[in-house]
Amino acid sequence: MVFDEIDTGIGGRTAQMVAERIAFVAQYKQVLCITHLPQIACMADVHLYIAKSVVDGATVTRVEPLSEKERVREIARMASGDDVTWAALARYSYHACGRSDEEERVESSWK
């Protein structure tokens, strides 16, 4: 199943509810979800970063798989903007993304 930006116009608790339902569907079906919300992105098992650019007048799309560290940083960026804060890293790293590790593990990995 493909969900392309189904997060348009939602946020907060509604986004969390949508994320939980997508995660439920993903238990039984393969799901590809394109999103701009950290609540939804947190639920994914695999993350791909998609970037568009124009090269010699043609639009080029680049798709790259993200490592665990890149995944955490990208979700934090989604939450806080380009200036990723420690608070966003802590919130959207292991706790909000369903991880059981402690904050100190996150903090030490970013030093």
N, C-alpha and C positions, 0 to 999 in steps of 0.2 A: 504494500500500500504506500502511496506517496501523499504526503501532506506538505503542500507548498505554501508557506507563510500563512498558516491557519491562525497565527497569533495576531493578525492585524486587528487593531482596535481593542485588544484585551490586555490585562495586566494583573498584577497582584494575585489574589486568591483565585480568580477565574483562570488565570494562566496556570496556576498550580493544579487546578482541577483538570484542565485540558491535558497537562503533562501526565498526570496520573492515569488518565484514560488511554492516552497514546501508549504508555508503558504497559498497560494491561493488554491492549491489542498486540503489542510487540511480543508478548509471551507466546502467541499462537501464529503470528504472521510476520513476515519480514517487513520492516517499516523504514522508509526514507523520509525524514522530516527536515524541511528547510525552515529555520526559525531565526528570530532576532532576540528571543527572550531567554535569559539564563535559566528560568524555571523549567522550560521545556528542554533546553539543551542538556541540562544536568541529568536527564533521564537516559540519555543515550549510552550505549555500550561502546560505540566507535564514533569518533568525530572527524569530519573532513572540513578543511577550511577552503572556501571557494572565493576566489577573487577575480574580478573582471578588470581588464585594462584595454586601452586602445594602442595597437602597435601598427605603424604604417597605415593608418586609416581603417584597420580591421579590429573588431572586438575579439579579444582573446580571453578565454576563461581558463584559470589555473585551479586545479583541485589537488590538495595535499592532505594526506592523513596527518593527524596530530598525535604527538607523544602524550603521555600522561601529564607531564609538566606543561606542555603547550596547551593542552586541553583545559587545565585549571586556569592558566593565564588568560586564555580566550574567553572563558566563561566569566571570569572576573572583569575583563574588559567590556563584555556585553553589559555587565551590571553597573560599572562605574565610568565608562567612557575610556578615552585614550590614555588618561592618567590613572593607571591601575593603582589602587590604594591597598595597603595592608589589610584594611577592613574587608574590602571586596575579596581579596585572596582568601582570607580566613573564612568568610561566609560562604563563598561559592566553591571552595575547594572540597574538602573532605566531609564537611558537615552537611551542607545543602545538597551535595551530589550523592548523598547516601553512603559515604565512606565512614568507617569506624575509627580511623586514625585520629590522633590528637593534633591540636593546633601546632604544637612545637615541631612536629614532623614537617608541616607545611612551611613554617617559618624558617626552619633550618635549610630546606630545599631551595629557598629563594635568596640565600645569603651569598 
